[in-house]
Structure formats: C-alpha cells, structure tokens
Amino acid sequence: MKPHDRQLFDDIFADAAVVDIDLSRDDGEVALLVEAVDAVERYYLVRFLKVRSFTIDRPRPEVGGIFTIDHYEFAKVNGELRIDLGRPGRDASLQVRCHGVAIEPVDERIVEMVAPGRRVDDRTLIRPGVLAIAAAIRRDAGARKGW
C-alpha cells in the first residue's frame, strides 16, 4: 500500500461505519462501503484485493446493523496484509487477509440514490437482503400476476 493510501486508510478508519459489504465479485475481491467521520469525503469504497479470508465476528448477536470502527490493526506478514477492523468489546469486528487494498471516494449522491434520506446515525446496512428488495419492488410495482 502506498504511503498516501495508508494515510487515507488511517483517516477513514479512525472513526467509520461499514454501511455495505459487497461479496459479489468472483475475482477474490471484497469491498466495503464505508461512511467516514474524519476523512475528506463522507463515503469511500475500500476494496480488499485477492482476499484469502474474510471473517465477521459478532460477540454480541443482539448488536445489529452496521459495523462501527474506531480501531484497527494492520500488519504485513509473508507478503500478505492482515487487517483487523472493529470497535473492541462493543460491536462486531472484521478480519481480512488479502494481498492489497484499493480506496476510492464515493459520491454522496450515489448513496442518496440507493438509500434516500439516509442519516449519519442510521444503524443499518444500506442495502437489504434479496427478499426485502423483492418485497419493495412488488410494493412499488403493485401486485402482479404470479407474485
């Protein structure tokens, strides 16, 4: 990771919330959409490249919604990045083992288009599951034959 990318990583994860997790790529990439408090932009896409493992630990299942992050550990071991993200003892944590990280800002208008009216204190992921999406489509389109 380049020094300016590492500084941006530090700025983002000093106080952040993971608001979307994208596991849909088939090239070994996992992407997090992160809402950052202390960075220049509000939203960033943090892409973990050539992921070997991605783990979510929820020590308290009653803690729902997004993952808040104000602590991380970042190490390079045998050419692999080992990144632990979380808020120790409070919320869920994420552990990623990968070979690279890419970061890009995301325009707030994109998030507003997908999740209109989203507030900073919303405690849910931006996108619901596929069944909730289907229910919303049915509601918006009206009842259709076969649904």
PyMOL commands that set and color helices and strands:
alter all, ss='L'
color gray80, all
select helices_A, chain A and resi 3-13+108-114+130-141
alter helices_A, ss='H'
color red, helices_A
select strands_A, chain A and resi 16-22+30-36+43-49+53-57+67-69+71-77+80-86+93-98+100-106
alter strands_A, ss='S'
color yellow, strands_A
deselect
rebuild
show_as cartoon
